[in-house]
Amino acid sequence: MTTSVTAEAAMRWLHDEGLARLAGTGGGTAEALCAFTIEVATGTVIGYPVVGAGPGADVLTLAADALPAPQPSVGRLVIVGRTFAESILVVDLATVPSIAIDGAVPEATARAWVLQLLLNPQVTITTNSGAIGGAGLPRCSHTFIPGGGATIVNVDDKRLPVTAIRLSPAENGPDYADIAADGTGELYLGPRCWRLQQALLVDDEKWRSLAATLEQEQEQEQTA
């Protein structure tokens, strides 16, 4: 009797070691890789080059067990969600200086990305969004950011360029995610598009619960 691999199991593997191994992938290619898909059923990994190399240029395909050894840092890799092709989509925000999140609940998508990014101790987040920066997360600060009133989340891991995530901008650039309230949507990186069956989201209730937990932990540390 065979046991099928689930999307949840694939995401756990990514957090346990997969992202650290993807961080070392693509060193031998001519172009940096901006995104990866991991097929849930087979473990096949496809790496996609940054925009400008052409839609089909230097696409890298390999098995998950053929990935390089884990790197010390996962950089700015984030799991976006599960595609309709039953693959897990991962984006390297270090290769995307500016990306927009649009749709019904852009804060919920941004929170899911921020929580992942903060697992890297080298990452700091600055944002002018109280819905994201007001939870008391370490290395995530709520501050004024010049930008004509736009809601911005800046991601800095001490390597330039800093990634700017813009929520519901007046106009989307070539790189953006459009996510509905139920988690379906699309992510575009230049000419490429991935249709999402379920994007990762952190809603208001989960965010408030996280903030309350952090507040309790801080109070306990202060009274200890």
C-alpha positions in Angstrom: 0.0 0.0 0.0 1.5 3.3 -1.0 1.0 6.5 0.9 0.6 9.6 -1.2 2.5 12.8 -0.3 0.3 15.7 0.7 0.9 19.4 0.1 1.1 19.9 3.8 3.9 17.3 4.1 5.7 19.0 1.2 5.5 22.4 2.9 6.8 20.9 6.2 9.8 19.4 4.2 10.4 22.8 2.7 10.5 24.5 6.1 12.6 21.7 7.6 15.3 21.6 5.0 13.9 22.2 1.5 14.2 26.0 1.5 17.8 25.8 2.7 18.6 23.4 -0.1 16.8 25.5 -2.7 18.9 28.5 -1.5 22.0 26.7 -3.0 20.3 25.8 -6.2 21.1 27.5 -9.5 24.7 28.4 -8.9 25.7 26.8 -12.2 23.1 28.5 -14.3 23.7 31.6 -16.3 20.7 33.5 -14.7 19.6 33.7 -11.1 16.5 31.8 -10.3 13.5 33.8 -9.1 11.0 31.0 -8.4 10.7 27.3 -7.9 7.9 24.8 -8.1 8.0 21.5 -6.2 5.6 18.9 -7.6 3.9 17.3 -4.7 3.4 13.8 -6.1 6.9 13.3 -7.5 9.2 15.8 -5.8 10.4 17.2 -9.1 11.8 20.7 -8.7 11.7 23.3 -11.5 13.7 26.5 -11.1 12.7 29.6 -13.2 15.2 32.2 -14.2 14.7 35.9 -13.5 12.7 38.0 -16.0 14.8 39.0 -19.0 16.2 35.6 -19.7 13.1 34.7 -21.8 10.1 32.6 -20.7 11.7 29.3 -21.4 15.5 30.0 -21.0 17.6 28.0 -18.7 14.7 26.4 -16.8 16.3 24.0 -14.3 14.7 20.7 -13.6 15.9 18.2 -11.0 14.7 15.8 -8.4 14.3 16.9 -4.8 16.9 14.4 -3.6 19.4 15.9 -6.1 19.2 19.4 -4.5 22.4 20.8 -3.1 23.2 20.5 0.6 21.4 22.9 2.9 22.8 26.5 3.0 23.3 28.4 6.3 20.6 30.9 5.3 17.4 30.6 3.3 17.7 34.2 2.3 14.3 35.7 1.2 12.7 32.5 0.0 9.0 32.3 0.7 6.4 29.6 0.2 3.5 31.3 -1.7 1.1 28.4 -1.8 -0.2 25.4 -3.8 -0.9 25.7 -7.5 -3.6 24.1 -9.5 -0.9 21.9 -11.0 -0.5 20.4 -7.5 2.9 22.0 -7.0 4.2 24.2 -4.2 5.3 27.6 -5.4 8.4 29.2 -3.8 9.6 32.7 -4.7 13.0 34.2 -4.0 12.2 37.8 -3.1 15.9 38.6 -3.2 15.6 38.6 -7.0 12.4 40.7 -7.0 13.2 44.3 -5.9 9.5 45.3 -6.0 6.4 43.1 -5.9 2.8 44.0 -5.3 0.1 42.1 -3.5 -3.4 42.9 -4.7 -6.8 41.3 -4.1 -9.4 41.1 -1.3 -7.0 40.7 1.7 -3.5 41.7 0.7 -2.5 42.0 4.4 -3.3 38.3 5.0 -0.9 37.3 2.2 1.8 39.7 3.4 1.6 38.4 6.9 2.2 34.8 5.7 5.3 36.0 3.8 6.5 38.1 6.8 6.3 35.3 9.2 8.3 33.1 6.9 10.9 35.8 6.3 11.4 36.4 10.0 12.5 32.8 10.5 15.8 34.0 8.9 17.5 35.8 11.8 19.2 38.1 9.3 16.0 39.6 8.0 14.4 42.7 9.4 11.0 44.0 8.3 9.9 47.7 8.3 6.4 48.6 7.3 4.0 51.5 7.5 1.1 49.1 7.9 -0.2 48.8 11.4 -2.0 45.6 10.4 1.4 44.0 9.9 3.9 45.9 12.0 1.8 46.3 15.1 1.9 42.7 16.3 5.1 43.1 18.3 7.1 40.6 16.2 10.8 40.8 16.7 12.7 42.6 13.9 9.4 43.8 12.5 8.8 47.5 13.1 5.9 49.8 12.3 7.3 53.1 11.0 6.8 56.0 8.6 8.0 55.1 5.0 8.0 57.8 2.3 6.0 56.6 -0.6 3.0 58.7 -1.4 0.7 57.0 1.0 1.2 53.5 -0.4 1.3 50.6 2.1 4.8 49.1 1.9 6.6 46.3 3.6 10.4 46.5 3.2 12.5 43.3 3.5 16.2 43.6 4.4 18.6 40.8 5.0 21.7 43.0 4.8 22.1 42.3 1.1 21.1 44.8 -1.6 18.7 45.5 -3.0 16.0 45.6 -0.3 12.7 44.1 -1.5 9.7 46.4 -1.4 6.3 44.6 -1.1 3.5 47.0 -2.0 -0.1 46.3 -0.9 -2.9 47.3 -3.3 -0.9 49.9 -5.2 -2.6 52.2 -7.7 -0.9 50.3 -10.5 0.7 46.9 -10.5 4.1 46.4 -12.1 5.2 43.2 -13.9 5.6 41.3 -10.6 2.5 40.9 -8.5 0.2 38.5 -6.7 -3.6 38.8 -7.0 -5.2 36.8 -4.2 -8.9 36.3 -3.4 -10.3 36.0 0.1 -10.6 32.2 -0.3 -6.9 31.9 -1.2 -7.2 31.3 -4.9 -5.4 33.6 -7.3 -2.4 34.2 -9.5 1.2 35.2 -9.1 3.0 36.9 -11.9 6.7 37.4 -12.4 7.1 39.2 -15.7 5.7 36.9 -18.4 5.2 33.9 -16.1 2.0 33.2 -14.3 1.2 30.6 -11.7 -2.5 29.9 -10.8 -2.9 29.3 -7.1 -5.4 26.9 -5.7 -4.5 27.9 -2.1 -2.2 30.8 -1.2 -0.9 30.9 2.3 -2.9 33.5 4.4 -2.8 34.7 8.0 -6.2 36.3 8.8 -7.0 38.9 11.4 -7.9 36.4 14.1 -4.7 34.4 13.7 -2.7 37.6 13.7 -4.3 38.9 16.9 -3.8 35.5 18.6 -0.1 35.6 17.6 0.2 39.2 18.9 -1.4 38.2 22.2 1.0 35.2 22.6 4.0 37.4 22.0 2.7 40.0 24.5 2.3 37.3 27.1 5.8 36.0 26.5 7.3 39.5 26.7 5.5 40.1 30.0 6.8 36.8 31.4 10.3 37.7 30.4 10.0 41.1 32.1 8.8 39.6 35.4 11.2 36.6 35.3 
